[in-house]
């Protein structure tokens, strides 16, 4: 049997971490098993679905490095992979279920149904009791699926093990609305049957829907797929993942300078582990080892700081040339203009040092703006912490004097001159160099000072030290 899995995002919003993790796990399983990964679009919500959201979702999947064998944009043997193109198919299925007695029309008003629900609650029954087949059949209204009452609805979940639902705890649910549109339960199940999906790996929040989908699948005379309900994602505060704590659009992470390889790696760890110890691994390693039965049923914690750390690890593992190519747009964005090749050579002088200190690509731009733009303002905290201390004026005067005497302007000469100055002043290295760093870069946080001075050049360096000295009075 060929494994066939799918991801079915709704284009009513951008692709977020939870859906991206589900897509990744499905992709990994398909590639591990030599199976097929399908991407379809669940756009039955016509009012909220947009082509822009669909483009965002598909673009984010591609950015993450996921390819698909069938689905939107790549096609396949099953016609359209958008639910909005299949409404007639869903209507035919719903009406067919009515003909076989598996479903029925229901035109009862909302207030009557609510009264039935309240009655069930008073009697201490599950809310599933409040909707059952009406005594008189009709031929209009919504179409409800009639829950068989013969016995438990049980299945083996690859993640959660044996799961069982009592039929009296599942209501006769709507599968087709009176306005001619299918519900999620019907459309999703029909698609899974039609596209021959063998495994459904989705979020644990959809577990209550599973008995409905199993019964629908059986009523359609199809084989029930294997289910795997993935653990929920929580923030570091122990609560459901929110935008503030990581549940942002995947496109946001791309814009903020995360690498797709790092995001791929980190999302893989949200509920799964390569070997229990290894945290940094390639997609090839993940494909070779991934199995849905190894996914944890415990909630996974999304930690933005750990993702940033991992991103930094991937950045440091790059070649210097690749790093320079990746960060140039971010550096030019921070500078506010395109840089000439001569200007870019200044960055390349210290690119390795910048790379070591970069977790997110835009940080590289923030670190080196001083190389290309005059300092319009100094970091307030840096100025207050470093420049307001006694003796800074003397340090800057001595530094300018020592540097002005140099005939060769390079890292080695600069370091030798400043260390001699420090020895002569008989002060600590940090106390001596930090005021120079703030004068040169505008901040106490920057690439190493000697290399920064060398890349900035003699004239600009001496001028900046003089300007900072003048501001001290």
N, C-alpha and C positions, 0 to 999 in steps of 0.2 A: 504494500500500500504506500502510495506517495503521500507524504505529509503535506497538507495544504493549510496554511494559516493566513490570517488576515488582520488588518487594522482598518477600522471604519470610523475615522474622525468626522465630526459634524462641523461644517464650515460656518459656524455661528460665532467663531472667535479664533484667535491665533493658536498655534500649537504650543501647549504648555508642557511642563516637565512630566506630569503624570502620564499623559498620552504618549509623549515621546519615549518614556521608559517602557510602556506597553508595546509600542511599535518596535523598539529595540529588542525586547525579549522575543517577540514573534519572529523578527528577522533572524536573530541568532539561532533560534530553534530550527527554522527552515533551512538555514545554511548548514547547521550541524548535521541535520538529517538528510541533506541532499534533496530537500523538498522545495515547495513553492510558496512565495510570499506575495500576497495580494493586497492591493490598496484600493479600497472603494470609498465613496463619499456618501455619508448618510445625511442627505439634505432634504428630508421630508418636511423640515421646518422652513417652509418657503419664505416666510416673513423675515426671518433672521439670517438665513443663509446668504452669503455673498461670494462673488467670484474672487474678491480681494482676499477674503479669509482662506478660500481654497488655495489660492496661489501662495499665501503665507505658509500654510500647512505643508504643501508639497515641496516648497522651497526649503523649509526647515528640515524635512526628512532627507532631502538630497544633501543639504549641508552637513547633516550628521553622518552621511556616508551610507545611507540605506538605499538600496535599489530594489525594485520590485519586478516580479515576473509577469504579473497580470495586473490590470487595473486602469485607473484613470491615466491618461497620457500615453500609456504603453499598449493599451488594448488587450485583447484576449479572445478566447472562443465563446465567451458568454455574453456578447453584446455590450450593452452599456454597463458601466460600473458606478453609475450615479442613480440613487434611488428615485430622484425626481423623474427619471425616464422610464420608470417601471411601475407606475401607479396602476396601469391596466392589469399588469400581472398580479399585483397584490389584491385588486378587486376580484379577479377571477378566483384566486385562492380562497379569499374570505367567503365568497358566495358558494364555492364548492364545499367548504366546511359546513355551511348551513345545510346544504343538500344532504350531506352524510349524517347530519345530526350532531356534529362535533361543535357547532356554533349556532347562535340564534340571534334574531333581531330583537332589539329592546328599545322601546320608545318611552319608557317611564321617565317622568320629569325628575329633575335634580332634587327637588324637595322631598319627593317620595323616597328616593334612594337614600337621602340623608336620614329620613325617619327610620328606615330599615336599619341603617348603620347604628343609630342611637339605640334602637331596640336590642340589637345584638350586644352592644356594650353593656346595657342594663342587665342582660341575661348572663353576662360574664363570658360571652363567646368571642372568638377571634373575629376581627373586622371582616374576615373573608366570608362570614356568614351573611353579611348584609346584602350581598348581591348573589342571587341564584336565579335559575331560569324562571321567568314569570309563568303564571298558569296559562295565560292566553298568548299564543304566538302572534306575531305581527310581521309585516313585510317592509317595515321602514324603521328609521332610527339608526342607532349604532348597531354594530355586530359584536356580540360578546362570545368568547370562547367558553364552552361549558367544561368545567373541571371534573374529570372522572373521580368518583369517590371510592374506587375499589380498594386502594391501598396507598402506602407511602410512595412518594416520588424520591427515589434514592439514586445516587450516582457516586462514582469514585472520582474525586478531584485530585489531579496530579500534585497540587500544592497542599490542599487542606485535608486530604484523605477522604474517608467515607462521610457523605453528607446526605441528610434525609429531611424531607418536608412532608408534613401531614396534609392531605388534600383539603381538609376542612379549613386549613389555615391559608389557603390560596383562593382569592376571589375570582369569580367569573369576570375576566378582564376584557376590556374593549380591544378589539383587533382592527376595527375599521370604523372611522368616524362618519357621522351623518353628512359631513361636508365633502365626502369622497376621498379622504386621505387616510392612509394606513397609520397605525400607531408604530412606535419603535419595536414593540414586541413582534408584530407580524412581519414588518419589513426586514428586520434583522434576521429573523429565523428563516424566512423564505430565501433571502440572499445566501445564507449559510448552506441551505439545502441545494439551491440552484448552482452555486459555485463550488459545490462538493468540498466544503471546509471540513477537515478531519479533526482539527484541534482549535479550541477557542480559548485563548489566553487573554484575560481582561482583568480589570480592577476588581478588588474584593467588594466594592460598593455595588456591583451588579449581581452579586450572589443571590439576592432575593428574586431576581428576574429569571434565574436559571430553571426552576421547576416549570415556569410558564413556557419557556423555550423548549424544554424537553418534551412537554406534552404536545406542543404545537408540532414539533418535529415528528413525533410518533403518529399524530393525526394525519400528517402528510405522507406517511408511509416511508419515511426516510430513516437512515441510520443516525442515531444521536452521536454528535461529535464528542471527543474527549475534552473535558473542561479543566482549566487551570486558572484559579482566581488569585491574582497577584496581590501581595501585601499592600496595604495603604501606605501612603507617604506622609510623614509628619515632619514638622519643623523642629529646630533644636529646642524649642520651648515645650515640646511634647504635644502640641496641638496640631490639628489638621493643617497641612501645608498652605501657607498664604502667600500672596505676592510679596509681602514684606520680607518673608523668610525663604524665598527661593522659587515660588511657583510662578515665575515670570515666563513670558513668551520665550521660546527658544531663540527667536530672532533677536531678542534683547541681549541674550548672552553673546550672540555673534557680534552685535554692535559694541558691546562692552569689551571686546578683545579676547574672548575665550576662543580656544582652538577646538575644532570639531573632534579631534582625536582625544583631547582631554575630557570633553563632555561625554563622548561615547564611553570612555573608560569609567568615568565616575557614575554615570547612569547604570552601567552594568553592575555596579556594586550595590545598588539599591535593592536588596533582596536576594542577591546571589554573590557567590565568591568563587574565584578561580580555584584556589586551593586552601582557603582559610587564612592565608598569610600574605600572599602577593597582592599588592595594591596597584602597581603600574604594570600594565600588560597590553599587548597589541590586539587588534581586532582578530587577527589570525589565531592567536592563543585563545581568545574568548570563543570563537566559533568552534574550535577543536574540543573545548571542554564543556560548553553550555548544554544543559539539559533542564527542561521544566521541572523534573522531579527533584532537582537540587535547589529550587527556589524556596526560600524561607517563607513560612506563613506568618511570621512576626512582622509588625510594622517596621518600615525602613525610615531612617532619619536622613533628611536632606540637610547637609551642612554647607552653606555657601563658602565658609572659610576653608573647608577641606577641598572644595572644588577649586577655589583660587590657588591653594597650595599645589594641587595636582596640575593645574594649568601652568604654574611656574616651573614645575618639573619638566613638563613637555617643552616649554620654551627653552630651558637650559640645555635640553638634549638636542636642539636644532643645530645645524651647522651655522656658522657665523654669517655666511652669505644668505642662507635662507632667512635667518632672523632679520637681517638688514632689509631684505625684500619685503618681508611681512610688515615691518614697522614703519617703513617709509611713509605710507599714507597717514599713519597716526602722528608721526613727527611733523609732517607738513601741516596736518590739521591743527596741531598745537601751536606751531609757528605762525600759521595764518596765511601761508603762501607756499607755492612750489619752490623747491630748492634747486639751485644749479648743481651740476656735478662737482664743481669745486667746493661748494658749501657742504655737499653731502660727504665729501672726503673728511671733513672735520668730525662728522658723526662716526665714520668708519674707524677713526683713530681710537675711539673709546667704545666701539660697539660691543666688544666682548665684555667689558665691565658693566655696561648698561644691561646686557642680556642676563648677567648673573643676578641683577637686582630687579628684574621684571617678572611680575606674576600675571599681569594683564597687559596686552599690547599697547594701549594708550599710555600706560605708565612710562614707557620709553620716551614718548614725546614730552611728557611733563618733566622728565629728568634732564632733557637736553635743550630746552627752549633757550636757555642762557647762551648757548653757542651761536645762536642766529639772531636773537632779538636783544635790544638793550633792556636793562632792568628798569621797569617802570615803577615797581613797588616791591618792597621786601616782605617776605613772609613775616607776619606780625609776631608770631610765637618765636620764630628764630631770632628776630631782632631783639625782642625783649629778653630772651634767655641768654643770648650770646653777646650782643653788641652793647648792652647796657652795663656791662661789668667794668670795674676799674682796670686800667691798664690796656684797654683795647686800642686806644689811640696810639700808644707807643708800639704795640705789636704791628699795627698796620703801617706805621712809618718805617719800622725796621724791615718789614717784609718788602715794601716797595723799594727801599734802598737796596736790599740784597738782590732782588730780581732785576732791577735796572742795570746792575753791573754785569749781567750775563751777556756773553757774546754768542753763545749757542743756546737756542731756546728749544729744549726737549725735556722729556720727563726726567731723565737722569740728572741733567744739570739743575733743573728746578728743584728737585728733591734735595740734592746736595747743598744748594744755597739756603734753602729754608731750614734744613736740619742744623746747619751751622749757625743760623740766626737763633734757633731755639736754644742751642747750647750756650750761645753768648748771653741770651736773656735769662738763662737759668730758670725756665718755666716748663710746665708739662706740655707734651705734644698736643693733646686735645685743646688745651687752653690757647695755644698759639695758632693752631691751624683752623679752628672753627670760625674765628672772625674773618680770616682770609676766605674761607669757603662761602660764608654769607655774602661777603663783598663781591665775589666772583659770580656766584650762581643765584643769589637772592634768597637762598634757603640753607638751613643747616643739614638738609638731606639732599644728597647729590651723588653723582659718580665720584670716584676717588679724586682728591684735590690735585695731585701732581699731574695726572693725565688730563684733567679738566683744564688746567692752566695751559698745558702744552697744546691742546686742541683749540682753545680760544685764541691763542696768539699773544705775542708780547705786548703790542700796543693796547689792545682792548683790556688785557689783564691789568696793566699798570694804571690805565685810566679808571677802571672800576674800583680798584683799591683806593685811588685818590678821591673818587666821588664819595665812597663810604666814609673815608677819613674825614672829609669835609662835613658830612652830615652829623658827625659826632661833636662838632663845635671846636 
